[in-house]
Amino acid sequence: MTRRILIIDDEEDIRTIATVALETVGGWDSLSAASGQEGLAIAQAQHPDAILLDVMMPEMDGIEVFQQLQANPSTQAIPVILLTAKVQAADQRKLSTLGAIATIPKPFNPLTLPDEIAAILHW
């Protein structure tokens, strides 16, 4: 069974790099959304195996998206990995209290991203 990962990030470059990494290196299918609202809609319709979620986005940030995913019975079981440029310890602690599975710092290495995700999710 091929895994499907939803990438929610407002930066097109990040979505493109992550998509190529997940599909060519990881051998997985990927979905992408340019905004939190779009990401929520795709998560509900497609039920991906995992979500890579950018923390800092305009309009609806990743924290709000994560809270809405958790509040919805149809999406609350989907594991969420946060992507963030905020790597200070205080920021990491705050993000870890949300209940996300893990945090991957940006910029990430596209060649190791699938391995990092597989290790985090025990795939």
LINJOGI-V78258 format. One record per residue. N is the residue number from 0. RES is the residue in one small letter. PHI is phi in degrees with one decimal (999 if undefined). NEAR is the number of other ideal C-beta (glycine too) atoms within 12 Angstrom. Layout:
((N/RES/PHI/NEAR) (N/RES/PHI/NEAR))
This chain:
((0/m/999/8) (1/t/-83.3/14) (2/r/-76.5/25) (3/r/-122.0/27) (4/i/-119.8/44) (5/l/-96.7/43) (6/i/-104.8/44) (7/i/-114.4/46) (8/d/-155.4/41) (9/d/-78.2/28) (10/e/-94.1/23) (11/e/-60.4/16) (12/d/-59.5/18) (13/i/-64.1/32) (14/r/-60.1/31) (15/t/-65.2/19) (16/i/-62.0/27) (17/a/-64.9/43) (18/t/-60.5/29) (19/v/-60.8/21) (20/a/-62.2/31) (21/l/-67.2/40) (22/e/-81.5/24) (23/t/-86.5/18) (24/v/-84.3/23) (25/g/-85.3/31) (26/g/72.7/19) (27/w/-102.9/31) (28/d/-89.1/21) (29/s/-135.0/36) (30/l/-122.0/33) (31/s/-140.9/35) (32/a/-136.7/37) (33/a/-90.6/26) (34/s/-148.8/26) (35/g/-61.0/32) (36/q/-60.8/21) (37/e/-63.5/25) (38/g/-61.9/40) (39/l/-61.1/33) (40/a/-64.2/23) (41/i/-66.4/29) (42/a/-59.5/38) (43/q/-68.9/25) (44/a/-79.4/16) (45/q/-103.1/24) (46/h/46.9/22) (47/p/-65.5/37) (48/d/-75.6/28) (49/a/-161.1/41) (50/i/-129.4/47) (51/l/-99.8/51) (52/l/-124.0/52) (53/d/-70.1/45) (54/v/-79.8/35) (55/m/-99.4/26) (56/m/-135.8/30) (57/p/-71.2/15) (58/e/63.2/16) (59/m/-116.6/27) (60/d/-78.2/27) (61/g/-61.5/39) (62/i/-64.4/28) (63/e/-66.2/25) (64/v/-60.6/42) (65/f/-59.1/40) (66/q/-62.9/21) (67/q/-69.3/28) (68/l/-61.1/37) (69/q/-68.7/25) (70/a/-78.9/15) (71/n/-98.2/18) (72/p/-55.7/12) (73/s/-80.2/18) (74/t/-122.9/30) (75/q/-67.2/19) (76/a/-88.0/18) (77/i/-75.0/36) (78/p/-66.2/30) (79/v/-118.3/42) (80/i/-112.3/43) (81/l/-83.8/41) (82/l/-105.8/40) (83/t/-149.8/33) (84/a/-85.4/23) (85/k/-84.7/23) (86/v/-114.4/19) (87/q/-65.4/13) (88/a/-56.6/11) (89/a/-63.1/11) (90/d/-64.6/20) (91/q/-60.7/21) (92/r/-62.4/13) (93/k/-60.6/18) (94/l/-67.0/33) (95/s/-68.6/18) (96/t/-72.8/14) (97/l/-69.4/27) (98/g/106.6/21) (99/a/-68.8/32) (100/i/-61.9/27) (101/a/-164.4/28) (102/t/-126.8/35) (103/i/-112.3/39) (104/p/-72.0/22) (105/k/-103.2/27) (106/p/-75.5/18) (107/f/-103.3/31) (108/n/-90.7/16) (109/p/-61.3/26) (110/l/-73.4/16) (111/t/-106.5/18) (112/l/-54.8/34) (113/p/-60.4/32) (114/d/-65.1/21) (115/e/-61.1/29) (116/i/-63.9/36) (117/a/-60.9/24) (118/a/-67.1/16) (119/i/-61.0/23) (120/l/-93.9/25) (121/h/57.8/10) (122/w/-90.9/21))
